[in-house]
Amino acid sequence: MKMLTSLLAIKRFREGQAETAMRQRRESLAQAEQQRIAAEELLARLLAEGVIAEQRLYADLCSRLVLQAEIEDVRLQVAALRQREQHQQDARDAAEREQEAAQQHFDEARQRHREAARQTSKFIEISSSFAATEALESERREDLEMEEAASAGRERENSNSTDAENP
């Protein structure tokens, strides 16, 4: 029984570790999701600001007589806007990949926790079954001892009554 108790303690410890790991993975997943959402929001804001900025730059060019260098400056500014948007799109894509990886790690940790809980449950059943069998065996031994004691008492009574008849 002591061995089963020790094994059950080990199984509970492992289940606790698996639960802790699952909780940590859940937190990592939540952080990754928040980072992805923030990256998407920033990308949407940059795209909207980029459209407005580009329209403003071109409207300024169209409103007056400009030099070739000013047109080139506007092109460079628009290219910088596009580059900034592309960097943010890359950051969003990276955040999505991190979230997918975090989701996979969480799913794996949840599966390990389920398996550890199943193993613990199995050992609880085995331990309970063993304890019940042991209790029945102990009860049987007590009954045998009581029968032996009663039998010995009857033998003494029989022997005493036989001695009393043969004086």
C-alpha positions as CSV (number, residue, x, y, z in Angstrom):
1,M,0.0,0.0,0.0
2,K,2.9,2.4,0.8
3,M,4.2,1.9,-2.7
4,L,0.8,2.8,-4.3
5,T,0.6,5.8,-2.0
6,S,4.1,6.9,-3.2
7,L,3.2,6.3,-6.8
8,L,0.0,8.3,-6.4
9,A,1.9,11.2,-4.9
10,I,4.2,11.1,-7.9
11,K,1.3,11.1,-10.3
12,R,-0.3,14.0,-8.5
13,F,3.0,15.9,-8.6
14,R,3.3,15.3,-12.3
15,E,-0.3,16.4,-12.8
16,G,0.4,19.6,-10.9
17,Q,3.4,20.2,-13.1
18,A,1.4,19.6,-16.2
19,E,-1.3,22.0,-14.9
20,T,1.3,24.7,-14.2
21,A,2.8,24.3,-17.7
22,M,-0.7,24.4,-19.2
23,R,-1.4,27.6,-17.3
24,Q,1.9,29.2,-18.4
25,R,1.1,28.2,-22.0
26,R,-2.3,29.7,-21.8
27,E,-0.8,33.0,-20.6
28,S,1.7,32.9,-23.4
29,L,-1.1,32.3,-25.9
30,A,-3.1,35.3,-24.5
31,Q,0.0,37.5,-24.8
32,A,0.6,36.3,-28.4
33,E,-3.0,37.0,-29.2
34,Q,-2.8,40.5,-27.7
35,Q,0.4,41.2,-29.7
36,R,-1.3,40.1,-32.9
37,I,-4.3,42.2,-32.2
38,A,-2.1,45.2,-31.4
39,A,-0.1,44.6,-34.6
40,E,-3.3,44.4,-36.7
41,E,-4.6,47.6,-35.2
42,L,-1.4,49.4,-35.8
43,L,-1.3,48.2,-39.4
44,A,-4.9,49.4,-40.0
45,R,-4.0,52.7,-38.5
46,L,-0.9,53.0,-40.6
47,L,-2.8,52.1,-43.8
48,A,-5.4,54.7,-43.0
49,E,-2.9,57.4,-42.2
50,G,-0.9,56.4,-45.3
51,V,-3.8,56.9,-47.6
52,I,-4.6,60.3,-46.0
53,A,-0.9,61.4,-46.1
54,E,-0.6,60.3,-49.8
55,Q,-3.7,62.1,-50.8
56,R,-2.5,65.3,-49.0
57,L,0.9,65.1,-50.7
58,Y,-0.6,64.6,-54.2
59,A,-3.2,67.3,-53.5
60,D,-0.4,69.7,-52.7
61,L,1.4,68.8,-55.9
62,C,-1.7,69.3,-58.0
63,S,-2.6,72.6,-56.4
64,R,0.5,74.5,-57.6
65,L,3.3,74.6,-60.0
66,V,6.1,72.3,-58.8
67,L,9.7,71.4,-59.7
68,Q,10.8,67.9,-60.7
69,A,12.7,67.6,-57.4
70,E,9.5,68.2,-55.4
71,I,7.7,65.4,-57.4
72,E,10.7,63.1,-56.6
73,D,10.4,64.1,-52.9
74,V,6.7,63.1,-52.9
75,R,7.5,59.8,-54.5
76,L,10.1,59.1,-51.8
77,Q,7.7,60.1,-49.1
78,V,5.0,57.8,-50.5
79,A,7.6,55.0,-50.8
80,A,8.6,55.5,-47.2
81,L,4.9,55.2,-46.2
82,R,4.6,52.0,-48.2
83,Q,7.8,50.6,-46.6
84,R,6.5,51.5,-43.1
85,E,3.2,49.7,-43.9
86,Q,5.1,46.7,-45.2
87,H,7.3,46.5,-42.1
88,Q,4.1,46.6,-40.0
89,Q,2.5,43.9,-42.2
90,D,5.6,41.8,-41.6
91,A,5.3,42.4,-37.9
92,R,1.7,41.4,-38.0
93,D,2.5,38.2,-39.9
94,A,5.2,37.4,-37.3
95,A,2.7,38.0,-34.5
96,E,0.3,35.6,-36.2
97,R,2.9,32.9,-36.5
98,E,3.8,33.4,-32.8
99,Q,0.2,33.1,-31.9
100,E,-0.2,29.9,-33.9
101,A,3.0,28.5,-32.3
102,A,1.6,29.5,-28.8
103,Q,-1.7,27.8,-29.7
104,Q,0.1,24.6,-30.6
105,H,2.2,24.7,-27.4
106,F,-0.9,25.3,-25.4
107,D,-2.7,22.4,-27.1
108,E,0.2,20.1,-26.4
109,A,0.4,21.2,-22.7
110,R,-3.4,20.7,-22.4
111,Q,-3.0,17.2,-23.8
112,R,-0.1,16.4,-21.4
113,H,-2.3,17.6,-18.5
114,R,-5.2,15.5,-19.6
115,E,-2.9,12.4,-19.8
116,A,-1.4,13.2,-16.3
117,A,-4.9,13.6,-14.9
118,R,-6.0,10.3,-16.5
119,Q,-2.9,8.6,-15.0
120,T,-3.6,10.1,-11.5
121,S,-7.3,9.0,-11.8
122,K,-6.2,5.5,-12.7
123,F,-3.8,5.3,-9.7
124,I,-6.6,6.6,-7.4
125,E,-8.9,3.8,-8.6
126,I,-6.1,1.2,-8.1
127,S,-5.3,2.6,-4.7
128,S,-9.0,2.6,-3.7
129,S,-9.4,-0.9,-5.0
130,F,-6.3,-2.0,-3.1
131,A,-7.5,-0.3,0.1
132,A,-10.9,-1.9,-0.2
133,T,-9.4,-5.4,-0.8
134,E,-7.1,-4.8,2.2
135,A,-10.0,-3.7,4.4
136,L,-11.9,-6.9,3.4
137,E,-8.8,-9.0,4.2
138,S,-8.4,-7.3,7.5
139,E,-12.1,-7.9,8.3
140,R,-11.7,-11.5,7.3
141,R,-8.7,-11.9,9.6
142,E,-10.6,-10.3,12.5
143,D,-13.5,-12.7,11.9
144,L,-11.1,-15.7,11.9
145,E,-9.4,-14.5,15.1
146,M,-12.8,-14.0,16.7
147,E,-13.9,-17.5,15.6
148,E,-10.6,-18.9,17.0
149,A,-11.1,-17.1,20.2
150,A,-14.7,-18.3,20.5
151,S,-13.6,-21.8,19.6
152,A,-10.8,-21.8,22.2
153,G,-13.3,-20.5,24.7
154,R,-15.7,-23.3,23.9
155,E,-12.9,-25.9,24.2
156,R,-12.0,-24.5,27.6
157,E,-15.6,-24.7,28.7
158,N,-15.9,-28.2,27.4
159,S,-12.7,-29.1,29.1
160,N,-13.8,-27.5,32.3
161,S,-17.2,-29.2,32.2
162,T,-15.5,-32.5,31.5
163,D,-13.1,-32.0,34.5
164,A,-16.1,-31.1,36.7
165,E,-17.8,-34.4,35.8
166,N,-14.7,-36.5,36.5
167,P,-13.8,-35.7,40.1
